[in-house]
């Protein structure tokens, strides 16, 4: 089992088997319990998803704070990465970080749009198209594609 994680509060966690078949996908578990009631990744809920996956490896998007993002947003993003990294370490799951240009190139995305990610996910997993139907499902699509890129990095089929 391979896990792909699109980092952040609008991200998701996808599980693929070694052949690239999509087995499960979960939106990033968040609660409005961060500073000033902001949404933040919830570690215990994420731990439940990760521990029950029985994954052998995780591929996580290696993203940085966005240009023009304020210190509060940058801190929240760093906190999310730390929670994800900590949960994976506690679960004993090796983790590799993969940059957006790297995973997008690996899965053949030439456009940087969220819709392009959703379209590619639907093309790869047509039996699960409903998981990527809404505009806000871009995190799901990207987490699955990150996992697929990770499989390619490991020498898998997709």
LINZI-V7403 format. One record per pair of residues at least 24 apart in sequence whose C-alpha atoms are under 7 Angstrom apart, sorted by the first residue. I is the first residue (numbers start at 1). GAP is how many residues later the second one is. Records with the same first field share a line. If there is no record, write none. Layout:
BEGIN
I = GAP, GAP
END
This chain:
BEGIN
1 = 53, 54, 55
2 = 53, 54, 55, 56, 145
3 = 52, 54, 55, 56, 144
4 = 54, 55, 56, 139, 140, 142, 143
5 = 54, 55, 56, 138, 141
6 = 54, 55, 133, 136, 137
7 = 53, 54, 74
8 = 69, 72
9 = 30, 31, 32
10 = 129
11 = 128, 129
12 = 127, 128, 131
13 = 130
14 = 129, 130
16 = 131
18 = 138
19 = 137, 138, 139
20 = 128, 137, 138
25 = 115
27 = 113
40 = 40
41 = 39
43 = 40, 44
47 = 40
51 = 40
55 = 38
56 = 37
57 = 36, 37, 38
58 = 35, 36, 37, 38
59 = 36, 37, 38, 39, 87, 88, 91
60 = 36, 37, 38
61 = 36, 37, 38, 39, 85
62 = 35, 36, 37, 38
63 = 36, 37
103 = 43, 46
106 = 43
107 = 38, 42
114 = 24
117 = 24, 25
121 = 24
END
